[in-house]
Amino acid sequence: MLFSLYPTDSSQLRAAVVAQALAQPERLVFTSFHIPESEGLLAYGEYLRGLHEDHGLTFCGDVSPATLDKLSIRLDEIGRLRDWGVVRLRIDYGFTAEQIRRIAREFPIAVNASTVNAGLLDELAGLEVIGWHNYYPRPETGLEPGFYLAQNRLFAERGLPVYGFIPGEVSFRAPLFAGLPLLEQQRHRNSYRNAVELLTLSPEVKIFCAEGTLLPEHLRWIDRFEQSGEVTLPLTGLDPSVGFLVEHPWRLRVEGAEASFRLEGTRAARTPSRIVNADQRLCGSLQMDLAGYGRYCGEIHLMRTDRPLHHLQARVAEIASPYLGLVDLLRPGMTVRFEQV
């Protein structure tokens, strides 16, 4: 997980973002030099220079022709941004293909993956190009998943990497303070759920938090998923008889059963310490096979759908409600790690 800084951020917010950014193996930070509300870009650039020199942070800067006007530099002087620790430029609206090629003489470039078309990518053939998606401050303007995946295919067909954003969850940016999602359906959701979804849709995408910081547990769980593919599932209502579930990761059986994901290696002669069932075997609940199921006794099922109660199964835990959407993102054969919250 990587992070973003902006000229409009408060000093307190900048400090919090830098602290989380410095804890990451890669110290690339996204920033923008063409926010309409921003003032004092030269002072902000000196702030970035200090972060680069003191902490080794580097920056991808979002630029437009308005950026050059604000900074009073010509296109052929754009290399001066390297003094601030800028190592890549994301090209926003307003530049022609020829101007982008001129910029690429000075910097590796990223283009707006949410708006680019195949024609422009073909014009830029031979350049070191990254597709870097947009984020959408105005509610109901974010992308829908099908369009997002179609845009990603433009880059995959050319062997080019793609970066994307998830909205923040601790603090929100101007002008609307309504989150900065890439996918509209991720607006207002928690960042962990959003990160797993974005990486499940397109595993090759590198993710940046578009604003602010993340909750520490979410950052830890995202890092785990990025590094090992393990999906952390926070549990509530854990019955003492299955306390072992939080001791190590578990693999979901490879068969794509309709009703549930079955946890490998959980069969054993055990029963719940007490049976507290809900109205149904609800999606996201963990159900244990009881002795009446013979050799299946003790096997744990993570429900994929709501099913009627059954006298030979009993609820032993459930996914905490803010994370129920993760169940839809699981696939047979995945590895999960349970944590009690």
N, C-alpha and C positions, 0 to 999 in steps of 0.2 A: 504494500500500500504506500502510495506517495501522496504528496500534499501540495497545496496551493497557497500563495501569498499575493496580496493586492495592495496597491498604494492607498486604498481607502480603509484598510484594516487599522484598528486601534493598536497602540503599542502593546497593550496587554494581550490582545489576540495574536499579534505577530509572535510574541514570546512563546505562547502556548503551541502554536503551529510549529515553530522552529524546534521546540523540545521534542515533539513527536517525529518530525522529519529527521532529526539527528539520530534517532533510535533505529532508523531503517538502514538496511545494507547499502541501498543506492540513494545517493543524496541529491537527486534531481528534483527540483521544485518548479511547479508551473506558476507563471505570473503573467499579468497583462499590463501592457503599456498604452492601451487605448480605451480605458474606461472613461466614458464621457464625464463622470462626476469627479474624476481624479484631478488633483492639483499637485504641484511640487514634484514633478517627475524626476527632476535632477537630484533633489534631496533623497527621493526614494531610491534612485540608482546608486547613490553613495551608501545607503543602508544595505543594499544588496552586495555591493563591493565588500563591505565589512563582513557580512556573513560568509562570503566566498573566501576571503583571506583568513578569517579567524576560525572557520568551522569546515571549510571545504565544500559548502553547498554550491551547486551549480543550478542554472535556471534555463528553462525554455520560456521565451518571452513572446506573448501574443502581440502582433504588430499589424498596423494598417497604415495607409498614407498619412492619416491624421497623427499617428505617432511621430513620424518624421517632422511634421510641422511643429508639434509641441516641443520636440527636442531640438529644433532648428538644425537638423542634420540632413544632408543630401543622401540620396540612395547610395551613391558610391562611397559614402562615409559610414555606412551602417555597421561596419566592422568595429567601430568605436564601442559598441555595446559589449564587446568582449571584456572591456575594463571592469564591467559590473559583475562578471562571472557568468554572463550569458553564453551558453554553448549551443543553443538551437533556437530557431525562430519559427513560430507558428504563424503562417500567413493567413490573415483574415481578409475580408472583402476589400476590393479596391485596387489590387495589383494585377497587372496583365501577366500572361505566361512568360513573356520576355523579361519583365521586371523580376519575376520569381527566379528565373534562371540567373539573373544578375545577383540577386541576394544569395543564391546558392553558391556563388563563388566565395562568399565569406563565411557562411554558416550552413550546417545541415538544416534542412527545413522540414516542417510539418504542414500539411494542408488540412483544411476543415473537412473531416471525413463525413460529416453530416450533410454537406452541401455539394461536395465535389462530384464530378461526373467522369465517365470513362474517357471522354475526349480530352479533358485537362490532364488526366493522369498519363495519357499517351503522349501529350505534348511535353510532359516533364520526364519522359523515359530517359534513363541513364543517370538521373539524379538520385542522391540518397534521400528518399522521401519517406516520411511517416504519415499515416492517416491519424489525425487527432480530432476526435469528435467534439461537438459543441455541447453547451449546457443551456438551459432555458429558464430564465428567471420568471417569466410570465406564466402563471398556471394555465394548463390546457394547451401548451404549445410544444411540449416535449415529444420526442419520437415514440412511435409504436414499434414493438419488437420486430415485426416483419420488415419494416423499412430499414431499421438498424442493421439487421442481418444481411439485407441486400447490399447496403453500402459497404459492409465489411467484406463481402465477396469481391467487390471491385479491387480491394487491396490484396486479398488472398490469391486471386488469380494472377497477380503480378509479383507475388512473393514479398509484399511490403507489410511491415508491422502496423498495428492499430492500437491507439490509446483511447481511453474513455474516462468518463467522470461518474461518480456517484455523488448525491447531495450530502451536505453535512447533517449533523444531528445535535451538535452542542451549541453552535452559533450559526447565524444565517446572514447572508450578505445583502447589501443594498442592490438594486433600489426597492425591491418589494419584500425582502425578508421572508420569502415563501419557498426557500430551497432552490438549489441549482441542479436539477436532475438532467440527465441525458434522456432517459426513458420516462415518459410522463407518469407511468404507473408506479414509479419509485418515489415520487414526491411524497414527503411526510413519513415514509417508512424508515425503519432503523437501518443504519448503514451496513450492519453485518448481513442482514437478509439481502440487501441490494447488491452487495459485493458478490455474494455467492451466486445470485441470479445472473449478474452480468458475466461472470466467469463461466457459468454453466452454459449460457447461450453461446459464448465465444471464448473458449478456453485460452486462446492466444492473446487476448486483449490485456494490456497493462492498464491498471486502474489508478486514478488519482481521486482524492477527495477534493471536490470542487470548492469547499469553503470550510474554514475552521478546523476543528479537531474531531476525533472520535472518542467514544467511551473506551477506557482502557481494555475492558474485556472484549469489546468488539474488535479492536485493533489486534489483540492477541489471537482471536479466533480467525480473523481474516488472514493474518500472517501464516497461521497453521494451514489453512486451506490452500493458500498460494504455494507453500513449500512442500506439502505432502499430499494434498487432495483430500485430507480428512475433513468431514463436515462435523462441526461441533453442534450438538443438539442439547440445549439447556432443558433440564427436567424439573418438574415440580411433582409433589405427591409421591415421592419414591418410597415404595414399601420396603421395610428392612430386609425382607427375604431376597431382594434383588439389589442390595447395596453394592454387590460386585460389579454392577454395570458401569460404575464410574471409575473402575480401577484401571482399565486399559481400553484401547479401541476395539471395535467390533466390525466384522464384515457382514454386509447384507448378502444373503444368498443370491446367486446369479439368475435364478429363475424369476421372471417377471410376473409374480402372482398378482391377481387382480385385487384381492382384498387387503393384503399386507406385505410388508417387507419382513422376512424371517431372519433373525440374528443367528449366524452360524455359531455352533458350539455352546448353545445355551440349554440343551436338553439335560435334565437331571431330576432326581426324585426330590422335588421341593413343592411347597405350597405357600401362598401368601400368608403373612402373619395375620392379616384381617382383610376381608373382602369388602371393598367400597366401590361398587359399580356406579356408573352414570346411567342416564336413560338409555344410552346406546353404547356400543363399542365405537367411540368417536374417532374420527380421523385425527391422527397425532397422538393417540393414547397407546401405551404399551400394554399388551394383553398377554397373560401367561396361560399356556395349555395346562389343564389340571389332570389329575391322575386318571380320569375316565378316558383320556386320549392315549392310554397305554404308553408305548415307547416314545411318544411325542411329549410326554409329561415334562413340564418345566420350560419348554421352548418359548422364547419371547417373540412376539409379533408387534411390529410397529404398524399401526393401521394406516392404510392409504385412503380408505373411504369409511363413511359411517356404515355400520352394520348393526342389526338387531342384537340384543344381549343373547348370550348362549351359556347354558349351564356348565359347559366344560371349559370356559375361559373366564379369567378374572383380570380386572384392571390392576396394574401394579405401579404405574407412573403415567405421566403425560408430558408432551412437549409444552413448555411455557408458552402462553398465548401469543406474545409478540413475535414468536418464531415459528408459528404453525405453518406459515407459507413455505418454510424450508422443505416440508414433506413433499410438496409438489416438484421440488428440484432434485430430489434423490433419484438415483437410478440403481437397478440391480447390480451387485458387485462392488458398489461403493463402500468405503470405510467410514464409519461414524464414531464419534467420541462423545459420550454423554457427560454433562456436568450438571450438578445439582445447584439450583439457584433459589 
